[in-house]
Amino acid sequence: MMKKLYILLSLGLLFSSCKKFLETEPTDFVSPGNYFKTETDINTALAGVYDVLGKTGTYGRSFYVEFDLNDQWFDSRSTVITGMTVNNYTTSEATVNTTWELLYDGVKRANIFLENVDRAEIDTRKKNIAKGEAMFLRAYYYFLLCNYWGDVPLRTTSVTSAKEVNFKNTPSAQVYDFVVTEMEKAADLVDISTAYSYNSRITKTVVWGILARVNLKMAGAPLNKTERYAEARKWAKMVIDDGKHKLNPDYENVFIKMCRDEYDTQYRESMWEVEFNKISTGGQEEEGSVGSINGIANSDRTFGYSYGVPRVTQKYFDSFEPTDSRRDWNIGPYSYGTVNGVANSRVYFSPTQIYNRFSAKWRREYETAQPKNLGTTPINFPILRYADVLLMFAEADNEVNGPTQEAIDYVEMVRKRGYAIDLKGRIIKTINISAGGSGYTAAPTVNISGGGGTGATAVATISNGSVNAINIISRGAKFTTVPTITFSGGAGTGAAATAVLTELTDANIDRSISKPVFKELIRAERNRELGYEGLRKFDLVRWGEYLSTMENLATEIRLGAPSTYKFAATGAANVTSRDVLVPIPSREIMLNKAIIQNKGW
């Protein structure tokens, strides 16, 4: 089971939240002077520092929905005209205020922890591990603050006076330098990646992987410190060389395991996850919306309720090759309906029904915890995966050295897994109609036989008595020769079709690829591999492409979407240059007289 961190949380949290992040020290928790003595004290306080990660305003929902409006999805609620999901909000937006307060609350908790941990009478090694985790989390919270808000006040000590309320914005370059320094120190203190049988604790490889992410951000906009690419490369390579993490050969299984509350100790691809947990009474120890806000829409609570807020854009769908298995996992190829009297049956979309589809990386049909809650789930959210590390190395290495054999190999690893080459071998690429036949009054059954493979299925559609399209439902696996396609039923005759198989080299990369082309390939792979994981806007902003990407998306939707989905352009059309950052909350502006609002807000 993955929920070991909640053993700590169940002991109770030392810290309470506060209304303003730089208020005087609260009085409603045990005084640090009388605390921080035993191992239990340390564990409980450290759990309080971690606790911020699981709130609705952070990875419980906001970081992969409201804060990540991008070109992969749009808000399916056509009546929503204000808010972050349509990029029409003000400095008083509640979500912005909440997230700001949560992150600074995490900083406050870490500051108090680090100021008092050395007084505890516990084993020095355990103390140093805890210190390293708190140090990293404080730095990570500042990384998030800088990423979303830019220049923010940097506070590395707890507030001791009610008069300490006015703090200036610290230049983001200075904050990032602090983040890097603190994370590097933390890397020497935290435990190794195999120390835990779950992945919610900070380990050395987690710190190294996040350091790669931080340095990539520093190398891009707005700092554009391109010398940081070498640092990003170094830290990503340390994760790779550690050898403890691998790609799960089955992309879908990575996320199914999250839904089933299983930690993959064989591959350890999911390196750092935020924990969510269901207690035996059906209550929720920590709120999470993974799968309920962003899954395939369904109103059946027993099966797994989902609001299905994010729907896919045609642009994101078209970014995949049809044989890329990530497409029909990230993007749901079906909805739920009643078929032959069976509720929650899969009803597959036609090839032209793109905007109907939902983000589907986490599907509640695989959730095992019972009973299933309505608006929350115990499904964990991945902050860092090994696939991301491989792509970060390749991106940084390409900037430093141009396309190298090593970088190409790592990107190919991600691509081959995406195409399920090792898992499924050759699969059906297309089924081409050679004759539509005549006299069909109902769609005939498509029969796929021979070829040495298994599992391929497809359905036909008819028009004017002839077969006019074949929709592949499952492409099968392990074909050695082309299978035979035949039709039966439907009262007609004469339909004929031929299958075409993929090749085992389809995911290969040309070794003579140029640096600019390889750069674009890596960016495209990040888009496909990491969809809906809260990283797309982060990438577009650091690449300096967010505004142009969203402007182009709005045009594409207006020109190409079905009339019933023209509203999907709303969020993209509302993006302006100010939206690379979110506003300093209005309440903070009012109370903190020294802070300056972000440009355009």
Secondary structure, DSSP 4 states (H G I P E B T S, - for coil): --TTHHHHHTT--S----SSTTPSPPSSS--GGG-S-SHHHHHHHHHHHHGGGGSTTTTTTGGGTGGG--TTEEES-TT--SBGGGTB--TT-HHHHHHHHHHHHHHHHHHHHHHHGGGS-S-HHHHHHHHHHHHHHHHHHHHHHHHHHSSB----S----TT----PPBPHHHHHHHHHHHHHHHHTTSBPGGG-SSSSS-BHHHHHHHHHHHHHHHHSTTT--TTHHHHHHHHHHHHHHH------S-HHHHHHHHHTT---TTT--EEEEE---B-TTS-BSS---TTTTSS--B--TTT--B---EEE-HHHHHTS-TT-TTHHHHB-SEEEEEETTEEEEEEEPPTT--TT-BB-SS-GGG--SSSPPSS-----EEEEEHHHHHHHHHHHHHHHHSS-HHHHHHHHHHHHHHTTHHHH-S-EEEEEEEEEEE--SSPPEEEEE-TT-EEEEEEEEEETTEEEEEEEEEEEE--SSPPEEEEE-TT-EEEEEEEEE--TTTT---TT--HHHHHHHHHHHHHHHTTTSS-HHHHHHHTT-HHHHHHHHHHHHHHHS-GGGGGGGHHHHT--GGGGSPPPPHHHHHH-TT--PPTT-
